[in-house]
Amino acid sequence: METKKEREAEPAYGRSDEFRRMRTVPKLWDYGYIGLRNKSNLIREDIKKYLRGRKDLKILDVGCETKPYEPYFRGKLKKYIGLDKCDGPNVNIVADALDMPIKENEFDVVISTNVSEHVEDYEKYLSEIRRVLKSGGIAFVTIAFMVPVHSPKHDYWRFTNHLSLIHISEPTRPY
């Protein structure tokens, strides 16, 4: 693990307060309100359902930016580590999600929300998440669906109406 940059996890504050609020408690006028509200509620419900009674969990947030979902895991945490491609005040490991400098079977939980559409190799991304999860670990992974392309150079995937993934740069066929 000498190739990774790791700091002690620190709470997300500063510019991130508003961003965290928007991700976890969106207001009607926030961009993406419906999707954010539903995603936030589903994540909260799934944490209660799948992590009931579990404590001292080591959690990895892939694409963490401001760690907006960290508060949802309070009372269950041993350690909450944020990994992101870009450095920031809440990022503990600066690395690409396709090549995480983390040993196998390291984390009890991996959460990665709306990162999937930004990775070129979706299968490698999921493979890396599987690799760092302990046996019996839980992954919470979301992907943008009804969200317009929001980072044209790095926005690759969307689900189709058939619930399959398509690479958005590929030409689509008429139905």
Buried (B, 14 or more C-beta within 10 A) or exposed (E): EEEBEBEEBEEBEEEBEEBBBBBBEBEEEBEBEEBBBEBBEEBBEBBEEEBEEEEEBBBBBBBBBBBBBBEBBEEBBEBBBBBBBEEBBBBBBBBBBBEBBBEEEBBBBBBBBBBBBBBEEBEBBBEBBEEBBBEEBBBBBBBBEEBEEEEEEEBBBBBEEEEEBEEEEEEEEEE
